[in-house]
Amino acid sequence: MIELLATVIITASSALLFSYWFRYTCLLLLSAETTRDYAGDFAAANRLSFLEVESNLRSGKATDLDGLLVAINRDYAVVTGLLDHVSTQCPGADSVEVRMLEINYRIMSAWYSISKRFSSTAAMKALEEMTMVVAHFANTMGERAEAAA
């Protein structure tokens, strides 16, 4: 019985520590700044709306959160599609950080779906982090385009 209890405690604490590490690493990746921000130029060139969504969320004037989610999801699909295309063109261009942030995006999307029912503030924070992921990917695409030119 003690062995079972010890196994359960070790497994649960390992899962919690892994979750903490994953979350911290994703936030660290999203907070890292590059020497030049390509996200704005990339958004304008591809008619992406994540910058407007981000400004709406930060101003606190966002009322149609589901509409913002649709815009972020559209931008995410465009950017990840381009990232996938680039990674097939340049093997090795894809990295663990991209996969981690894709998983984080899905987790935040699920958290948004859950949290919008009980807290608009938590839902807005989830949307804001999803926007940060899209901005990070747009910046990555801008950097790759600059390097290729």
Sequence and secondary structure as in RCSB ss.txt:
>XXXX:A:sequence
MIELLATVIITASSALLFSYWFRYTCLLLLSAETTRDYAGDFAAANRLSFLEVESNLRSGKATDLDGLLVAINRD
YAVVTGLLDHVSTQCPGADSVEVRMLEINYRIMSAWYSISKRFSSTAAMKALEEMTMVVAHFANTMGERAEAAA
>XXXX:A:secstr
 HHHHHHHHHHHHHHHHHHHHHHHHHHHHHH   SS  HHHHHHHHT  HHHHHHHHHHT    HHHHHHHHHHH
HHHHHHHHHHHHHHSTT   HHHHHHHHHHHHHHHHHHHHTTT HHHHHHHHHHHHHHHHHHHHHHHHHHHHH 
